[in-house]
Amino acid sequence: MEHKYDKTTTALQELVDGLIAKIDSNDSSLRDWELRYKEMEHKYDETTAALQGLVDGLVEKIDSKDSSLRDWELRYNETVRQLKGENAVLHHVFAKEIQKERDENLKLKCQLGFRTKLVEDYISCNDNDMERSSLLNEMEGPKENVACQDLIELEKTTSKQIAALKKELEEKSEALKDMENQNSCLTVKQVLTNQELQDARKESIRGLNDFLNNQTNLKSEKNGRD
């Protein structure tokens, strides 16, 4: 009986010793895993801190670029307003000058018509009294010479005035054509400039939207990590 008891006790002792050995082994393995976990946690904290610093730096740069883009957009809008104002002023000036030239041309045409009619009436009245050929033949006569000379001088003067008016009218017409051509060129340039400005504005807005979308995504990722 006692022998059997000793045998059982020995078996139990061996079992206990085996369990203790396993527990010690598990404790050692657990400590190893705890050390590894702490090392990994430390590396994770360092990596997270580095990434957080990088994200913060990127967000700061994006905020700075957004501010710069807003400044450029304000400058762009101000430039567009100035260009539109300058174009409006130029169009007003050209329209005013063109109207002035047209009025001047109309005035010259009226003067030319009036003077031409006056000369025709004068010549017609004098032709009733004497033939132009006889006037020229009688220019040597002492009495008729004065009347003929006056008529000739009047014709010369009036012809010169008419010629001068025609020349001035032609010059004014050429100047008016030049101004109309310049106005047409200015209108075409304004259309092209407005199109270029609209394209540049659309490109700036697209760039701004891209930056804002990137900023929103980075901030969302940052908030998700927090």
GIBEL-V926939 format. One record per residue. PHI is phi as a letter, one per 30 degrees, with the letter a starting at -180 (999 if undefined). PSI is psi in whole degrees, 0 to 359 (* if undefined). D_CENTER is the distance of its C-alpha to the mean C-alpha in whole Angstrom. Layout:
BEGIN
((PHI/PSI/D_CENTER) (PHI/PSI/D_CENTER))
END
This chain:
BEGIN
((999/313/111) (d/324/110) (d/319/109) (d/321/107) (d/316/105) (d/322/104) (d/319/103) (d/318/101) (d/319/100) (d/318/99) (d/317/97) (d/321/95) (d/318/94) (d/320/93) (d/317/91) (d/315/90) (d/319/89) (d/318/87) (d/319/85) (d/319/84) (d/318/84) (d/319/81) (d/316/80) (d/319/79) (d/318/78) (d/322/75) (d/318/75) (d/316/74) (d/321/72) (d/319/70) (d/321/70) (d/315/68) (d/323/65) (d/319/65) (d/315/64) (d/319/62) (d/317/60) (d/319/60) (d/315/58) (d/320/56) (d/321/55) (d/315/54) (d/320/52) (d/317/50) (d/317/50) (d/315/48) (d/317/46) (d/318/45) (d/318/44) (d/316/42) (d/321/40) (d/318/40) (d/319/39) (d/316/36) (d/316/35) (d/319/34) (d/318/33) (d/318/30) (d/319/29) (d/318/29) (d/319/27) (d/318/25) (d/319/25) (d/318/24) (d/323/21) (d/318/20) (d/319/20) (d/321/18) (d/320/15) (d/320/15) (d/316/15) (d/323/12) (d/321/10) (d/316/12) (d/319/10) (d/313/7) (d/320/8) (d/319/10) (d/319/7) (d/317/6) (d/318/9) (d/316/10) (d/319/8) (d/319/10) (d/316/13) (d/319/13) (d/320/13) (d/318/16) (d/315/18) (d/317/18) (d/320/19) (d/316/21) (d/314/23) (d/317/23) (d/320/24) (d/315/27) (d/320/28) (d/317/28) (d/322/31) (d/315/32) (d/322/33) (d/317/34) (d/319/37) (d/319/38) (d/318/39) (d/319/40) (d/316/42) (d/320/43) (d/319/44) (d/316/47) (d/318/48) (d/315/49) (d/318/50) (d/314/52) (d/321/54) (d/316/54) (d/321/56) (d/316/58) (d/316/59) (d/318/60) (d/319/62) (d/315/64) (d/321/65) (d/319/66) (d/318/68) (d/332/70) (d/336/70) (d/335/73) (c/327/75) (a/151/75) (d/145/74) (d/326/71) (d/320/73) (d/329/76) (d/318/74) (d/324/73) (d/329/77) (c/8/78) (d/337/76) (d/345/79) (d/146/81) (d/325/81) (d/312/80) (d/341/78) (e/321/76) (d/314/74) (d/316/73) (d/318/72) (d/319/70) (d/318/68) (d/316/67) (d/316/66) (d/319/64) (d/318/62) (d/318/61) (d/313/60) (d/314/58) (d/320/57) (d/320/56) (d/317/54) (d/318/52) (d/317/51) (d/319/50) (d/318/48) (d/318/46) (d/317/46) (d/315/44) (d/321/42) (d/318/41) (d/317/40) (d/317/38) (d/322/36) (d/318/36) (d/317/34) (d/320/32) (d/318/31) (d/317/30) (d/316/28) (d/322/26) (d/321/26) (d/317/24) (d/321/22) (d/321/21) (d/317/20) (d/319/18) (d/321/16) (d/317/16) (d/316/15) (d/322/13) (d/318/11) (d/315/11) (d/318/10) (d/317/7) (d/320/6) (d/316/8) (d/319/6) (d/320/2) (d/318/6) (d/317/7) (d/321/6) (d/317/7) (d/319/10) (d/320/11) (d/319/10) (d/320/12) (d/317/15) (d/319/15) (d/318/16) (d/320/18) (d/314/20) (d/317/21) (d/320/22) (d/317/24) (d/319/26) (d/317/27) (d/318/28) (d/316/30) (d/319/31) (d/323/32) (d/317/34) (d/320/36) (d/314/37) (d/325/38) (d/323/40) (d/320/42) (d/*/43))
END
